[in-house]
Amino acid sequence: MLARTTLMLLLMLSHVACNHVVDQAVSASAESVRTSSDRPHTITNQEPITDVPSPTTLFAKRLPSDVMHHRMSDDVEIAVEALTASNCHAGGCTQGPIMIFTHAGSRNSIMDIPTYYGQATDPVYVITGGSVPTNPAYNPLNKGFHAPNMATTNGSDSEDYFMVWDQIQDKYFTFYRFGGKGVYRFPQCPGMIDGQNHAGTMADPCPIAVVPSDSMVNPRNDPKGYGVNSGNPWASNDMVAPLGEIRFQELIQGHIYHAIYLNVLCEQNGWLKPDHTWGAARVFPSTIGAARACGNLSGTWTNVDKAPPGGALFFLDLTDDQLAMLQHYMPAWQYPIVEALTHYGGYVGDTGSPLHPSRLESDDAYALAGVTNPFWHWIQGQAGINSGCGPYQCNLEWSNFSIAGGQCPAPGLCDIVKHIHIADPCVPSQMAGEKGGCSMKDNAKPRKKKQR
């Protein structure tokens, strides 16, 4: 394994350049911050945070200025239950609404996903088996992709992921394995695999030598961002990779210019199956009810009587003035999440724990390259982090708006319950140009709201 090398000076210099772009983008309209960047990128020379995948889709559009007039029935009650839901078994109860960042190889890596940069100089691998999407456009089988030699999945005990942006094809290749297998390392390529020698080229790619539970390929600029149908390894609500993922650089640079992928404990019961289990209810943009319905929980549970359907669009009703106050009050790791949920919202995709962002960049690509992830140094010393966060795992209570301590800048501002909502499904339908959309105002205008 390559020795880890700290590239803090290089990264700090690059952050200065990027921050200039970000500061300009803050005052720009939602559409003008989308840029294309020079390629190829690497883990130490990443794309700007304004260069987002699928930039013309609803996932990169700001919410309409009148979204507060188009909300799901009982939206606040449903949202609050999503934050406080709990499920207990003999082994213990679910944790609260937290985000977990782990170091490469951790068996607790249940939310963070390896994000590799494939280049022309990398070997070509291929997926040869396993479940694939029913939409053939997203079928990755026997299609070669560039990925760093001997790349790894994350190391979760329950499920592991792999994702690479093959910049030569401008596509993401993603797979998922269920069952607690831990870290899987790709075979050496070129090399001998299963008794055959492979050159690691498009003509003779190296098999990954494992059968994923699900796998997928999609363009980086997928025109819709949804519609994969069953067999999607990235999202149980059918978004394409890597939409909704939070990058380390987005947190470090202070802004997220897209919607966030969200996890809840369970989703609203939809329909009873022949085997007497429940299928999860869904609303646009979710096209499949693949996550866990509340009726399928075991053990004991609380606060699941009103649960959101898959695809539900959560958002915060904060004004620009309120965001400005929170930016000076909140820890740096927390504010970008709050800002993004205000501007773009977050879509419910998967289940397992109370409401939290659950598609997070992992540490694995940095470890493979032998460089230090700047996130660990950056987050140390910030308010609201658990002891050991940085050298060890970070458990971040993202929804505790008063976690910084001290006096809140304004009455009621630091209570998420007073600001969280769920949009009517007509909102994303309209943003995507689909049937069932509601009449909305220009989505580039800032929202106004009455003080509660």
N, C-alpha and C positions, 0 to 999 in steps of 0.2 A: 504494500500500500504506500502511495506517495506520502511523504511527510507533509503535515499541514503547514501552510504558509500564511501568515497574516498579511493581508493586502489592505490594511486600514487606510494608509495614506492615499493609495490609488482610488479606493472607494470614496474617501472623503472628498477628493478633488472632483470625482465624477458626480457626487451629490451636489456640489456647488453649482455645476453646470446644469444639472437636472432641475435644481430648485428654481433657477431663473425661469425655466420653461413653465414649471408648476405655478409660480407666482403670477405669471401672465395668464395662465389657464384659469385661475380662480375667478378672475373678473370676466372671462370670456363666456360666450353662450355655450350651451351644452354641446352643440354640434362642432364648434370650432376648435375644441381641444383635442379632437381626434387627429392623430398624425401617423404617418408611416415613417419608419426609421431605417437607417442603413443597416444592412445585414451582411454577413452573419453575426448573430449575437452569441455570447457565451455566458456562463454563470458569473464571470467577473466583468462582463461588458454587456449588460442586459439592455433590453429595449426600454425607452422612456415609459413612465407610468401612464402617459397620455396615449401610448400606442396600445390600444386595447383590442382584443379579438372581436370579430363580428360587430364593428362599430356602428353599423346602420340598423341594428336590430333593437327591439324594445329593451334589451338588457343594458344597452349603453345610452339610452335616452333618459333625460330627466323626467320625473313625474310631472303631470300637468298641474298648472297653477290652481285648478279647482278640484283637486283630488279629494279634498275634504267633503265635497258635495257628492261623492260617489264611493260610499263605504259599504262593506258587507254588514248585514244585520248583526247586531250584538257584537260588533267588531272589537270593542274595548274589552268586554268580558272574555271573549275567545282569546284575545292576545294575552291578557293577564293570566289566564289559566295555562296558556302555552309556556309562560315564564315560570310558573309555580308548580306544574305537574310533577308527580312523583310516582315511582313504581318500586316496590320493595319485594325482595325474595329472601330466602334463608341466608344468602351470602351478603346481604346488605341492600341499600337503597341507591337509586340513581342520584348523582350529584346535581347541584343546581345548574343554572345556565352559565356554563363556563366554556372558554376556548382553551384548548390544550396545545401547546407547542412543545415538541420533544426533540432531543438530539437524534442524529442518524442511528438507526438500528434499534431504537427503543421498542420494547414490546408493548408500550402504551401508546404507540403512534396510531391512534384511531381516527384522527381528523386530518392530519397533514399528509400531503400527496407529493411524491417525487416529481419534479418538473425539470426535465432535461432539455438541452438545446442540441439538436442533431445537425451536423455539418457534413460537407462533402468529404472531409477527411476521416469521418467516422465509419466504422464497418456497417454493413447492412444486415439487419436481422429480419426475421419473418415469424408471424404467428400462424400455426398450421392447424389448430383445432380449438374446440370449445364453442360455447354458445355465442351467437352474433346477432346483431339487430335484424328484425324482420324487414326493415327497409334496406334493400340491397346497396344503396348508395353509401351506406356506412359499414359495409362488411369489409373487415380488414384481412380476412384469411388469404394467405399466399401472396400478399402484397408487401414487398420489401420496404423497410424504413431505416433511415440513418439514426443511430443512437450511439452514445459513448460506449466504448468497449467495456464489457463487464459491468454495465449499469445494474442497479438493484431496485427492488420494490421497497416500500416502507416496511417496518418490522412488526406490525400489529399482531396481537394474539388472535384477533377475531377476523380480520380481513386485511388484505394488502393490495396496494395500488401501484400502477406504473403509468407514467405519461411522458411522452417526448414530443417536442415540436420539431418535426423534420423540416428544416428551413429550405431544403432543396425542393421539396414537393409543396411546401407551405401547408402542411397538414399535421394534425395531432393524431398520434396513435396511442390508445389508452387500453389498459386491461385491469381487471379486478379478479381477485381470488377470495372466495369465502372459505372460512374454516380454520383460522388460527395457525397458518403455516409459517408465519414469521418472514424474515428477510429472504428473498430469493435473488441470487446473483446470476445475471446472464452468463452464458459460457464465453470463454475466450474466443475471439473472432478476429481474423480467420483462425481456423483450428479444426480439430477432430471432435465431432459431436455425434453421439450415438453410433460410433463406428464408421462414420463417413467424414471425409475432409471437405470443408467448405471455405470458399475464398472470401466470403463476406462482401460480395458485390451484388448488384441488382440481378445479374444473371445467375449467381450462385450464393444466395443469402444464407446466413446462419440461423437455423431454427432456435427459438428461445428455449426449447427443451422442457417446457412446462405447458399444461393445458389450462388456460384461464377459465374462470366461471363465466365471464363475459368479456368481450373485447370489441373495439370500435375504431374506425378512422373517420375523421371529419376535417373539412377545410378550416384553416384558421379563421377565415372570414366567411363562415357559414352564413348564407343569406337570411336564414330565419332564426337559427339558434335553438330550435326545437323540432320535433317531428321524427326522431329516430325510431320511436316505437319500442316494443319489448326487446330485451337483450342489451340495453344501454348500461355500460359499466360505470359511467360517470354519475348519472343522476336518476333517481327513482321518479323524478318529475319530468324527465325526458329532455332536459337541457343538454347541449353538447359541450364537450370539453374545450377549454377550461373555464367556461362561463361561470361567474360567481366566485371564483377562487380569489383569495386574498394573498397578495405577494408580500414578501418581507419588505421590498423596496417601497411599496405603497404605504406601509405603516411608517417606515423610516422617513419618507419624504412628506408624509402628512396628509395625503389625499388618495381616495379611491374613486376612479371615474367610471364606475359601473355598478350594477346591482350585485347583491351578495347572496350566496347560496346558504340556505338556512336548514337547520335540523330541529325537529320537535320530538317530544317523547312518543307521541302517536298521532295518527291522523283520524279525522272524522270517519265513522262507519259509513260505507257506501252501499254495499249490497251483500246479501248473504249467499255464499257459494254452496254448491251441492254437498261439500264436505263439512258444512256448518261452521266454517270460518268466514270472517268478514273480509271483503275487499275494501280498500280505502277509497273514500270519495275524492274526487278531483275536479279542479276548475282550470281554465286556461291560464297559463300555457302548458299545464300538465296534460299529457295525452295517455298516460298509463297510471293505474293505481297500484304501483309496485311496492310501496312502503307499508309499514305495519299499521293496521287499523287498531283503534283503541279497544274494540271488542275482542281482539286477539291477545291482549295482555294477560300474563299469568301473575300469580302472587297477589299482592294488594296494591292499590293505587289511589291517588287523590287528584282532584282538579283535572279530570279528563271528560267530564260530562259535556263540555263544549270544547271541541277540538277543531283546529283548522283543517280544511281539505288539502290534499296535495296540490301544489301550485299556488297556494294563497300568497298574495302580495302584501307583506308587512311594510309599514313605513312609519316614520316619526314626523310630527307636525310642527317641527321647530322652524322659526323664522330665521332670516339671515342675521338679525341682531342677536338672537338667542344663541345661534351657532358661534358667533364671534365671542360672546361671553364664555361659552363652554370651552372654546379652543384655548382660552387663557387659564381656565380652571382645571380642566381634565388632564390626566397624564397623557403623554404624547402617543402611547400605544392605543388609547381608547378613542380619542377624538376622531380619527379617520373613519372608524366604523360608524359612529353616530352621524357624521356628515354624509356618508354614503347612503345610510338608511333614510336620511331626510331627502336627499336629492334623487336617488335612484330606487330605493326600497330594497327588499330582499324576498326571495321566492322560496317557499317551503319545498324541500325535495326529499329529505330522508328522515329517519326516525331513530330514537334510542335514548335521547336525553332532552331535558327542557330546552327551550328556544335558544339557539346560539348559531353563529357562523360555523360551518362545518366543512368547507373546502379551503384548506390552508396549505400554502406552500410548505414543503418539508425541507429538512436539512440534508437530505441524501445526496443531491446533486453537488452541493458544496463538498461533502465528505469524499465523494468519488474523485473530484478534481483536486483534492488535497489542499483546499483553501478554507479559511475560517469564515463562517457565516457572520456578517457584521451585526445581525440582529441581536445576538447574545450579548455583545458588549454594549450595544445601543440601549437595550431595555434595562440593564442593571441600574439600580438607584432610582428608578421611576416609582411614583406612588402607585399603590394598588396591586403590587405584584406579591406573590407568595415567597416565603423565604426559600432561597435556593434557586429562584428563577434566574436563568442566565447560565450558571455552571450546570444546572440541572433543569428539570422540566418546569415549564411555566403554566400555571393554571390561572387564567385571567377571567375575573368576574365582569364581563363586558357590560352587563345591564345595570350595574350598580353605579349610577351617575354621581353619587357622592363619595365614591371610593377614594378620592384625593384627600378627603378630610377638610377641615376648616369650614368657613362659611360659604354656602352656595351663593352664586352671584345674584340670584333673584328668587323670590318665593315660588316654590313649585317647580322650578326649572330642573332641579336635580332628582326628580322622581319620574322614572320612565313610564310609570302607570298613567301619568297625566299627559303623555305625549305619544303613546304607541297606538297604532290603528292597523286595520286590514282593509285594503281597497276592494271594491266590488270587482268581480272578474271582467266587467265591461271595460275597466281601465286598461289592463294589458291588452285586451282584444283590440281596443281602439288604437293603442300605440303600435300594435303589430299590423294594423290594417286588415284585421280579420272581421268576420261577421260577429254580431253581438256586441259591438263597441258602443260606448255611451258618448254623448256629445260632450266634448271637452274643449278647453281653451288651449292656447299655444303652450306647448310643454317647455319652452325656453324661458318663460317668465317666472320670477320667484313667487312662491306662494305667500299669501297673507292669511292671518288667522286672528280671531278674537282671543284676547287673554282670558284664561279661565279664572 
